[in-house]
Amino acid sequence: MQANELPIWVIYDKPSDIPDWFVARKWFLDRPTSELRLGRTLDEVRAKLPAGLYRLPRDPSDDAKIVESWI
């Protein structure tokens, strides 16, 4: 990670590649990373995110599988 890159965690509701889980994927702006957090429920995957993040609600233009993002 470069100093000017802001990590963004995007939570998905049962994405096609991991259909039985809620998945939090770490991104750097428009670049996905290989870092994931899995949970059977939304609350479970939220609990696995780093502390101190701020929740952003889903934007209507987001993919339908996206629940929310955290920065």
N, C-alpha and C positions, 0 to 999 in steps of 0.2 A: 504494500500500500504506500502510495506517495503521500506526502504531507497535505496536499490540497485535495485529496479524494475523500469523499464522504460516504461511509458505508450505509446502505439502505437495506433493511430486511423486508422482504415481501412475503406475506403469508398467502398461501394458496389452499383452496378447499378441494382436496382429492384431485390433484393434477393427473393428467393421463399417464405420466411416467411413474407415478407412485400413487395409485388410485385408492388405497385404503387408509391414507393418512392425510392430516393437515401438514403442510410443508412450509417452513420458513427458509427462503433462499437469500443468501447474502449477495448483494450487488454493489458495484462501484459505478454510480451513474448508469450508463447503458451497458456495462460489462458484468455479466453474471460471474460468480466465483463457484468453486466446487463445494463451498461450505453450506451445510444444510442442518436444520433442526426438524425433527419429526415429532408429531403428537397425535394421539387418537382423537383428541378434542381440541377445539380452538384454545381453550384455557390452558391446556397442557403444553401446546407449542408456544404460546405466549410466555409461559413460565420459563421456558428454555432460552429466551432471548437475553442478550446482555442487559444489565441494569442501566437505568438512566435514559432510556430511549423515549421518543415522543411519537404517539400514534397519529397516522394520517389515514382518514377514511378512504374507502375505495372511490375512485373517480369513475363516473359513468362511462368514460371512454376506455377504461381498463379492461383487460381480458376478463371474461365472466368467471373464471376460476380464482381471480384475485379477491381476497377478503379485505385486506388492509395492508398498509406499509408502515414501517417504523424507522425513524431516523434519530 
